[in-house]
Every structure is written in structure tokens, then in C-alpha cells.
Amino acid sequence: MKHDLLRRVSDTTAACNDLVEGMTKSWMWSAMAMQDIKMRYRGSLLGPFWLTVSMITMIAAMGLIYAGMFHMELTSYLPFLTVGLVIWSFLSTVIIEGCQTFLSAQNIITQVRLPFSIHAWRNVCRNLIVLAHNMVIVPFVLILFGVHIGWSVIAIIPALVILTINGIWISIFLGMISARYRDVPQIVVNFVQVIFFVTPIFWPPEALGTWMHALPLLNPLFAAVDVVRAPLLGGTPLEYSWTVLLAVTVLGSGATFFFFAKLRPRIAYWL
């Protein structure tokens, strides 16, 4: 009994030290993230800006089609769609690539003693860099369609901080499960594809009608998009967006830490 208690305390301490040490090695995971971007687009003329070009093409195509389907003015729909797709691209990629957090770093983990959490920071940092490339589109669209931006836009700073925290625990959690069960990445990819269509990214929440209008309020991915999109469009997030997002952040972080403390010693063996 006493031995088990001491072991749990030891595992918890080791997990805390791992998270703290990983966070403080920002020079390392930021350099690794930049290297990932360079390797992915090595030899390419535009580099990661190809993602920006793809995003512009998708926005233009979807904007022309769905603005008519939802009977919305293009001047209001295109900014709504642009910000939604840019933030969704970041969220979905963090989730999907989170499954590869430890699998893609197998050689490093088995040969070099580093905090496991450093690979989660690497994943999130890499996608924040891609997000920065895609965010270049947003000011042009907002200015082009005359969207008034007030001081409420400052709210996107804490929103992005919260999204980053969520990205860390998602990367660690999915990374551990995927290291143990290799079918998980495919399941997550299919799940994210389905969630895209049931989340108000390219369609407005009011399109569901009176009875179904409250459903998106309980969707944490919609809350994550809403807390960034609403301030950029000169508005405020819906009533429960921050509540839902913060609740998911606290619960997800707590549950992930519990499993990380328990399963952390096994990660290297699973690889």
C-alpha cells in the first residue's frame, strides 16, 4: 500500500517535471518546429505559403457556392467563412497531427533522453507557424469587405493562448493513445472530417432553426472558433462559448495529466 502510494507520487512528480522542463526548452521545440516546416516544403518555391494559396482557393470556391445556398450577402459571408476556415484548419491539424506526437519522434525518443512534452510543444508550435501564414489572408478580406474592427479584437490574444493549451493536452493525450493503439489516427481523421460538417464553420448557427439553434453552443470546437472569429468580425462570442471552452480546457488538461503521469513510463516501450 505504502509502496503504491510512493510510486504514484513519484510518477506525478516525474510528469510535472516533464511538463515544466518541456515548456522551458522553447528554443528546442521552436527550432524543431521550424525544421519540420523547412523539411516539408524543401525545394518548393512558395514553401508554406502554398497552404495560404490553397486556403484562398478554398475560401473563394466555398464562398461563392455557400453564400447562395444560405441566402447570405457575400460581403458578410466571406469574412465569416474566411476566419472560420483559418481557425478550423489550425484546430483540425493539431488534432490529426497530435496522433503522431510520439510516433513521428520515435527515433528521438528511443535514442535521446528528452521530456516527452517537448514533442507536444513541437506539434503545436509547428501549426501556430502555419496559422500565422494563413492569418495573412484575414486582414485583406476584412478590409476588402469593410468589416469594422474595434478594441474587442484584443480578445483573440487570450483566445489563442487557451487554444494553445488545448493543443498541448490534445497532442499528449492522442499521442499516448496512438502510440499504444495504431488504429487511433485513422479513427481521429474520420472523426474530424465528420465534425467539420456538423460544426458552424461554413454555415451560420441560425441555419439550424429555432429548435436546433442551441446545439452548436455545446460543441467545444465551435466555441474554439467562435472566441477568435467573433472579435475579428467586430462582435462578441456567443454566450456560452468561453464557458464551454474553459471547461474543456480544465477537464481535458486534468484528465490528460492523470493519464500522462500513469502511462508516461510506457510511451518509449510502445514505440
C-alpha positions as CSV (number, residue, x, y, z in Angstrom):
1,M,0.0,0.0,0.0
2,K,2.7,2.4,1.0
3,H,4.9,1.4,-1.9
4,D,2.0,2.0,-4.4
5,L,1.4,5.4,-2.9
6,L,5.1,6.4,-3.2
7,R,5.1,5.2,-6.8
8,R,2.1,7.3,-7.7
9,V,3.7,10.3,-6.0
10,S,6.9,9.6,-7.9
11,D,5.0,9.3,-11.2
12,T,3.2,12.5,-10.6
13,T,6.4,14.4,-9.8
14,A,8.1,13.0,-12.9
15,A,5.1,14.1,-15.0
16,C,5.2,17.6,-13.6
17,N,8.9,17.8,-14.1
18,D,8.5,16.6,-17.7
19,L,5.8,19.3,-18.5
20,V,7.8,22.1,-16.9
21,E,11.1,21.1,-18.5
22,G,9.4,20.7,-21.9
23,M,7.9,24.1,-21.7
24,T,11.1,25.8,-20.7
25,K,13.0,24.3,-23.6
26,S,11.3,26.7,-26.0
27,W,14.5,27.1,-28.0
28,M,14.5,23.4,-28.8
29,W,10.9,22.8,-29.8
30,S,10.6,26.0,-31.8
31,A,13.7,25.0,-33.7
32,M,12.3,21.5,-34.3
33,A,9.0,23.0,-35.5
34,M,10.8,25.3,-37.9
35,Q,12.9,22.4,-39.2
36,D,9.6,20.4,-39.8
37,I,8.3,23.3,-41.9
38,K,11.5,23.6,-43.9
39,M,11.7,19.8,-44.5
40,R,8.1,19.6,-45.5
41,Y,8.5,22.3,-48.2
42,R,12.1,21.7,-49.1
43,G,12.7,22.6,-52.8
44,S,9.3,24.4,-53.0
45,L,9.2,28.0,-54.4
46,L,6.5,29.3,-52.1
47,G,7.2,27.0,-49.2
48,P,4.4,27.0,-46.5
49,F,2.7,29.8,-48.4
50,W,1.3,27.0,-50.6
51,L,-1.1,26.4,-47.7
52,T,-2.1,30.0,-47.9
53,V,-2.8,29.7,-51.6
54,S,-4.8,26.5,-51.0
55,M,-6.8,28.3,-48.3
56,I,-7.5,31.3,-50.6
57,T,-8.7,28.9,-53.3
58,M,-11.0,27.0,-50.9
59,I,-12.4,30.3,-49.5
60,A,-13.2,31.6,-52.9
61,A,-14.9,28.4,-54.1
62,M,-16.9,27.8,-50.9
63,G,-17.8,31.5,-50.6
64,L,-19.4,31.7,-54.0
65,I,-21.3,28.4,-53.6
66,Y,-22.5,28.5,-50.0
67,A,-23.3,32.2,-49.9
68,G,-26.1,31.5,-52.4
69,M,-27.1,28.3,-50.6
70,F,-27.6,30.1,-47.3
71,H,-29.0,33.2,-48.9
72,M,-26.3,35.4,-47.3
73,E,-24.7,38.5,-48.7
74,L,-21.2,37.8,-49.9
75,T,-19.9,40.9,-48.1
76,S,-20.9,39.4,-44.7
77,Y,-20.5,35.7,-45.5
78,L,-16.9,35.7,-46.9
79,P,-15.3,37.3,-43.8
80,F,-17.3,34.8,-41.7
81,L,-16.1,31.9,-43.8
82,T,-12.5,33.1,-44.0
83,V,-11.9,33.4,-40.3
84,G,-13.8,30.2,-39.6
85,L,-11.8,28.1,-42.1
86,V,-8.4,29.6,-41.0
87,I,-9.1,28.7,-37.3
88,W,-10.6,25.3,-38.2
89,S,-7.5,24.5,-40.2
90,F,-5.4,25.1,-37.2
91,L,-7.6,23.1,-34.8
92,S,-8.1,20.1,-37.1
93,T,-4.5,19.8,-38.0
94,V,-3.4,20.0,-34.3
95,I,-5.8,17.2,-33.5
96,I,-4.9,15.0,-36.5
97,E,-1.1,15.5,-36.2
98,G,-1.5,15.1,-32.4
99,C,-1.9,11.4,-33.0
100,Q,1.7,11.4,-34.4
101,T,3.2,13.4,-31.5
102,F,5.3,10.4,-30.3
103,L,5.1,8.2,-33.3
104,S,6.8,10.7,-35.6
105,A,9.5,11.3,-32.9
106,Q,10.2,7.6,-32.4
107,N,13.9,7.8,-33.3
108,I,14.5,10.7,-31.0
109,I,12.6,9.2,-28.1
110,T,14.4,5.9,-28.2
111,Q,17.9,7.4,-28.6
112,V,17.8,10.7,-26.7
113,R,16.5,11.4,-23.2
114,L,14.2,14.4,-23.6
115,P,10.9,15.5,-21.9
116,F,8.0,13.8,-23.7
117,S,6.1,17.0,-23.6
118,I,8.6,18.7,-25.9
119,H,7.1,16.8,-28.8
120,A,3.6,18.2,-28.0
121,W,5.0,21.7,-28.0
122,R,6.7,20.9,-31.3
123,N,3.4,19.9,-32.8
124,V,1.5,23.0,-31.6
125,C,4.3,25.4,-32.5
126,R,4.6,24.0,-36.0
127,N,0.8,24.5,-36.5
128,L,1.0,28.0,-35.0
129,I,3.6,28.9,-37.6
130,V,1.2,27.6,-40.3
131,L,-1.7,29.5,-38.7
132,A,0.4,32.7,-39.0
133,H,0.9,32.1,-42.7
134,N,-2.9,31.6,-43.2
135,M,-3.8,34.6,-41.0
136,V,-2.2,36.8,-43.6
137,I,-5.4,36.4,-45.6
138,V,-7.7,37.7,-42.9
139,P,-6.8,41.4,-42.8
140,F,-7.1,41.7,-46.6
141,V,-10.6,40.1,-46.5
142,L,-11.8,42.2,-43.6
143,I,-10.5,45.4,-45.2
144,L,-11.9,44.5,-48.7
145,F,-15.4,43.9,-47.3
146,G,-15.4,46.8,-44.9
147,V,-15.5,44.9,-41.6
148,H,-15.1,47.3,-38.7
149,I,-12.6,46.1,-36.2
150,G,-12.7,47.6,-32.7
151,W,-10.8,47.1,-29.5
152,S,-12.6,43.8,-29.0
153,V,-10.1,42.3,-31.4
154,I,-7.6,42.1,-28.4
155,A,-9.7,39.2,-27.1
156,I,-8.1,37.0,-29.7
157,I,-4.9,37.0,-27.7
158,P,-6.2,35.1,-24.6
159,A,-8.3,33.0,-27.0
160,L,-5.1,31.9,-28.9
161,V,-3.4,31.2,-25.5
162,I,-6.3,28.9,-24.5
163,L,-6.2,27.2,-27.9
164,T,-2.5,26.6,-27.4
165,I,-3.1,25.0,-24.0
166,N,-5.7,22.8,-25.5
167,G,-3.4,21.8,-28.3
168,I,-0.8,20.7,-25.8
169,W,-3.1,18.4,-23.9
170,I,-4.7,17.0,-27.0
171,S,-1.2,16.3,-28.5
172,I,-0.1,14.5,-25.4
173,F,-3.4,12.6,-24.9
174,L,-3.8,11.5,-28.6
175,G,-0.1,10.9,-28.8
176,M,-0.1,8.4,-26.0
177,I,-3.2,6.5,-27.2
178,S,-2.0,6.4,-30.8
179,A,1.4,5.0,-29.6
180,R,-0.5,2.2,-27.9
181,Y,-3.2,1.6,-30.4
182,R,-2.1,2.3,-34.0
183,D,-5.7,2.4,-35.4
184,V,-6.5,5.6,-33.4
185,P,-5.0,8.0,-36.0
186,Q,-7.4,6.8,-38.8
187,I,-10.3,6.9,-36.4
188,V,-9.4,10.5,-35.5
189,V,-9.1,11.6,-39.1
190,N,-12.6,10.3,-39.9
191,F,-14.0,11.8,-36.8
192,V,-12.6,15.3,-37.6
193,Q,-14.0,15.1,-41.2
194,V,-17.4,14.4,-39.8
195,I,-17.2,17.1,-37.1
196,F,-16.3,19.7,-39.8
197,F,-19.8,19.3,-41.4
198,V,-21.7,19.5,-38.1
199,T,-19.8,22.5,-36.7
200,P,-20.8,26.0,-37.8
201,I,-17.7,26.7,-39.8
202,F,-19.1,27.4,-43.2
203,W,-22.7,27.7,-42.2
204,P,-24.2,30.0,-39.6
205,P,-25.7,28.6,-36.3
206,E,-29.1,30.2,-37.1
207,A,-29.3,28.0,-40.1
208,L,-30.4,25.1,-37.8
209,G,-33.6,26.9,-36.9
210,T,-35.2,27.7,-33.6
211,W,-35.2,24.3,-32.0
212,M,-31.7,23.2,-33.0
213,H,-30.0,26.6,-32.6
214,A,-28.7,25.7,-29.1
215,L,-26.8,22.6,-30.3
216,P,-23.6,24.3,-31.6
217,L,-23.3,26.1,-28.2
218,L,-22.3,22.7,-26.7
219,N,-19.7,22.0,-29.3
220,P,-16.2,22.8,-28.0
221,L,-14.8,23.1,-31.4
222,F,-17.4,25.7,-32.3
223,A,-16.6,27.5,-29.1
224,A,-12.9,27.5,-30.0
225,V,-13.6,29.0,-33.4
226,D,-16.2,31.5,-32.0
227,V,-13.9,33.1,-29.4
228,V,-11.5,34.0,-32.2
229,R,-13.9,34.7,-35.1
230,A,-16.4,36.9,-33.3
231,P,-13.8,39.6,-32.1
232,L,-12.2,39.6,-35.6
233,L,-15.6,40.3,-37.2
234,G,-16.3,43.1,-34.7
235,G,-18.7,41.2,-32.5
236,T,-18.6,39.2,-29.3
237,P,-18.6,35.4,-28.9
238,L,-21.9,33.7,-28.1
239,E,-23.0,33.5,-24.5
240,Y,-21.6,30.0,-23.7
241,S,-18.5,29.9,-25.9
242,W,-16.0,30.9,-23.3
243,T,-17.6,28.8,-20.6
244,V,-17.6,25.7,-22.8
245,L,-14.0,26.3,-24.0
246,L,-12.6,26.9,-20.5
247,A,-14.5,23.9,-19.1
248,V,-13.0,21.6,-21.8
249,T,-9.6,23.1,-21.2
250,V,-9.7,22.4,-17.4
251,L,-11.2,18.9,-17.8
252,G,-9.1,17.9,-20.7
253,S,-5.9,19.1,-19.1
254,G,-6.7,17.4,-15.8
255,A,-7.6,14.1,-17.4
256,T,-4.6,14.2,-19.7
257,F,-2.2,14.9,-16.7
258,F,-3.7,11.9,-14.8
259,F,-3.1,9.5,-17.7
260,F,0.3,11.1,-18.6
261,A,1.5,10.6,-15.0
262,K,0.3,7.0,-15.1
263,L,1.4,6.0,-18.7
264,R,4.4,8.2,-19.2
265,P,7.0,5.4,-18.4
266,R,5.4,3.1,-21.0
267,I,5.5,5.5,-24.0
268,A,9.0,4.6,-25.1
269,Y,8.2,0.9,-24.9
270,W,5.1,1.3,-27.1
271,L,7.2,2.8,-29.8
